[in-house]
Amino acid sequence: MLPIIDRELCQKKGWVSQDELIDYYAISQATPGIIAVNVATFCGHKLKGSLGAAVSTLAVVIPSIIIICLLASCINTVEKIPVIKKALMGINIAVAANLSYSIIKLSGKTVSSLFTFSLFALAFVLVYFFKVNVVLVIFSSAFLGVAIHLAARKMGNGKAKNAAASTDSDAGEGKE
């Protein structure tokens, strides 16, 4: 679903930028619900406010509800057909390929330094090998990111103040 969202919203329609979409993905991971529905809600809100959010959410959810209702009515008889079993296996492979593509594409934008790669690797190891709750990893990463941003901002302001003070003192020395 993520490659389709990217293609439709960024490349074809131009409704959101790649960076905005990555932000929407990140926020959608931390909020309850399906990523595609959350992203649709955010995009709809960006474009048309609350009404846009409601309409885009319904536009994503209603077709799925209809399809699920139709499938649920006949799943017991259909799932035993060998051709259907093989088709579902093929669909699983296609989904895995799409997810892999999305991870590679998004990691190129988000894993941009040794530090961010280290965070990515640490999160993967914690979740995959140590079975740490994904929500805990997401919130810890968010907290760490905010803390690092604030520290870098504070250090940047300190450097700017020092540079300004240095310039003022240099100017004062020239007047004497």
C-alpha positions as CSV (number, residue, x, y, z in Angstrom):
1,M,0.0,0.0,0.0
2,L,2.8,2.4,0.8
3,P,4.3,2.5,-2.7
4,I,0.8,3.1,-4.1
5,I,0.2,6.0,-1.7
6,D,3.6,7.4,-2.6
7,R,2.9,7.1,-6.4
8,E,-0.6,8.6,-6.2
9,L,-0.1,11.4,-3.6
10,C,3.5,12.6,-4.4
11,Q,4.3,11.6,-8.0
12,K,0.9,11.7,-9.8
13,K,-1.2,14.2,-7.9
14,G,1.6,16.3,-6.2
15,W,-0.7,16.8,-3.2
16,V,2.1,16.2,-0.7
17,S,5.9,16.3,-0.8
18,Q,8.0,13.2,-0.2
19,D,9.1,14.7,3.2
20,E,5.5,15.3,4.2
21,L,4.6,11.8,3.3
22,I,7.4,10.4,5.4
23,D,6.2,12.5,8.3
24,Y,2.7,11.2,7.8
25,Y,4.1,7.6,7.8
26,A,5.9,8.3,11.0
27,I,2.9,9.8,12.8
28,S,0.7,7.0,11.5
29,Q,3.0,4.5,13.0
30,A,2.5,6.1,16.4
31,T,-1.2,6.6,16.2
32,P,-3.9,3.9,16.4
33,G,-5.3,2.6,13.2
34,I,-4.2,1.5,9.7
35,I,-1.4,3.5,8.2
36,A,-3.2,4.0,4.9
37,V,-6.2,5.4,6.6
38,N,-4.2,7.7,8.9
39,V,-2.2,9.0,5.9
40,A,-5.4,9.6,4.0
41,T,-6.8,11.5,7.0
42,F,-3.6,13.7,7.3
43,C,-3.5,14.4,3.5
44,G,-7.3,15.2,3.4
45,H,-6.9,17.6,6.3
46,K,-3.9,19.3,4.7
47,L,-5.8,19.9,1.5
48,K,-9.3,20.6,2.7
49,G,-9.4,20.8,6.5
50,S,-11.7,18.7,8.6
51,L,-14.1,17.9,5.8
52,G,-11.2,16.7,3.6
53,A,-10.0,14.5,6.4
54,A,-13.5,12.9,6.8
55,V,-14.1,12.4,3.1
56,S,-10.6,11.0,2.4
57,T,-10.9,8.6,5.4
58,L,-14.3,7.3,4.2
59,A,-12.9,7.0,0.7
60,V,-10.2,4.7,1.9
61,V,-12.3,2.7,4.3
62,I,-15.6,2.1,2.4
63,P,-14.2,0.0,-0.5
64,S,-12.4,-2.2,2.0
65,I,-15.5,-2.7,4.1
66,I,-17.5,-3.7,1.0
67,I,-14.8,-6.1,-0.2
68,I,-14.4,-7.7,3.2
69,C,-18.1,-8.2,3.6
70,L,-18.3,-9.9,0.2
71,L,-15.3,-12.1,0.9
72,A,-16.6,-13.0,4.4
73,S,-19.8,-14.3,3.0
74,C,-18.0,-16.9,0.8
75,I,-14.6,-17.4,2.4
76,N,-15.3,-20.9,3.9
77,T,-16.0,-22.4,0.5
78,V,-13.4,-20.5,-1.5
79,E,-10.4,-21.0,0.8
80,K,-10.3,-24.7,0.1
81,I,-9.9,-24.3,-3.7
82,P,-6.3,-25.1,-4.6
83,V,-6.1,-22.3,-7.2
84,I,-7.2,-19.7,-4.6
85,K,-4.6,-21.0,-2.1
86,K,-1.9,-20.6,-4.7
87,A,-3.2,-17.1,-5.6
88,L,-3.1,-16.1,-2.0
89,M,0.5,-17.3,-1.7
90,G,1.4,-15.2,-4.7
91,I,-0.4,-12.2,-3.2
92,N,1.7,-12.7,0.0
93,I,4.9,-12.6,-2.1
94,A,3.8,-9.4,-3.9
95,V,3.0,-7.8,-0.5
96,A,6.4,-8.7,0.8
97,A,8.1,-7.3,-2.3
98,N,6.1,-4.0,-2.0
99,L,7.0,-3.7,1.6
100,S,10.7,-4.3,0.9
101,Y,10.6,-1.7,-1.9
102,S,9.0,0.8,0.5
103,I,11.6,0.2,3.2
104,I,14.5,0.6,0.8
105,K,13.0,3.8,-0.7
106,L,12.1,5.4,2.6
107,S,15.4,4.4,4.3
108,G,17.2,6.3,1.6
109,K,15.5,9.5,2.8
110,T,15.4,8.8,6.5
111,V,18.6,6.9,7.2
112,S,21.0,9.6,6.1
113,S,23.9,9.4,8.6
114,L,25.8,6.9,10.8
115,F,23.7,8.0,13.7
116,T,20.3,7.4,12.0
117,F,21.6,4.1,10.7
118,S,22.6,3.1,14.2
119,L,19.2,3.9,15.5
120,F,17.6,2.0,12.7
121,A,19.8,-1.1,13.4
122,L,19.2,-0.8,17.1
123,A,15.4,-0.6,16.7
124,F,15.5,-3.6,14.3
125,V,17.6,-5.7,16.7
126,L,15.4,-4.8,19.7
127,V,12.2,-5.6,17.9
128,Y,13.3,-8.7,15.9
129,F,15.7,-10.4,18.3
130,F,14.6,-9.3,21.7
131,K,10.9,-8.9,21.0
132,V,10.7,-5.5,22.5
133,N,7.3,-3.9,22.1
134,V,7.2,-1.8,18.9
135,V,5.3,1.0,20.6
136,L,8.0,1.3,23.2
137,V,10.7,1.5,20.5
138,I,8.7,4.1,18.5
139,F,8.1,6.3,21.6
140,S,11.7,5.9,22.7
141,S,12.9,6.9,19.3
142,A,10.6,9.9,19.2
143,F,11.8,11.0,22.6
144,L,15.4,10.6,21.6
145,G,14.9,12.5,18.4
146,V,13.2,15.4,20.1
147,A,15.9,15.5,22.8
148,I,18.7,15.5,20.2
149,H,16.9,18.2,18.2
150,L,16.5,20.4,21.2
151,A,20.1,19.9,22.3
152,A,21.4,20.7,18.8
153,R,19.1,23.8,18.6
154,K,20.4,24.9,22.0
155,M,24.0,24.4,21.0
156,G,23.3,26.2,17.7
157,N,21.9,29.2,19.6
158,G,24.9,29.2,22.0
159,K,27.2,29.3,19.0
160,A,25.2,32.2,17.5
161,K,25.3,34.1,20.8
162,N,29.1,33.5,21.1
163,A,29.6,34.6,17.5
164,A,27.5,37.8,18.1
165,A,29.4,38.5,21.4
166,S,32.7,38.0,19.6
167,T,31.6,40.4,16.8
168,D,30.4,43.0,19.4
169,S,33.7,42.8,21.3
170,D,35.7,43.1,18.1
171,A,33.6,46.2,17.1
172,G,34.1,47.7,20.5
173,E,37.9,47.2,20.3
174,G,38.1,49.0,17.0
175,K,36.4,52.1,18.5
176,E,39.0,52.6,21.2
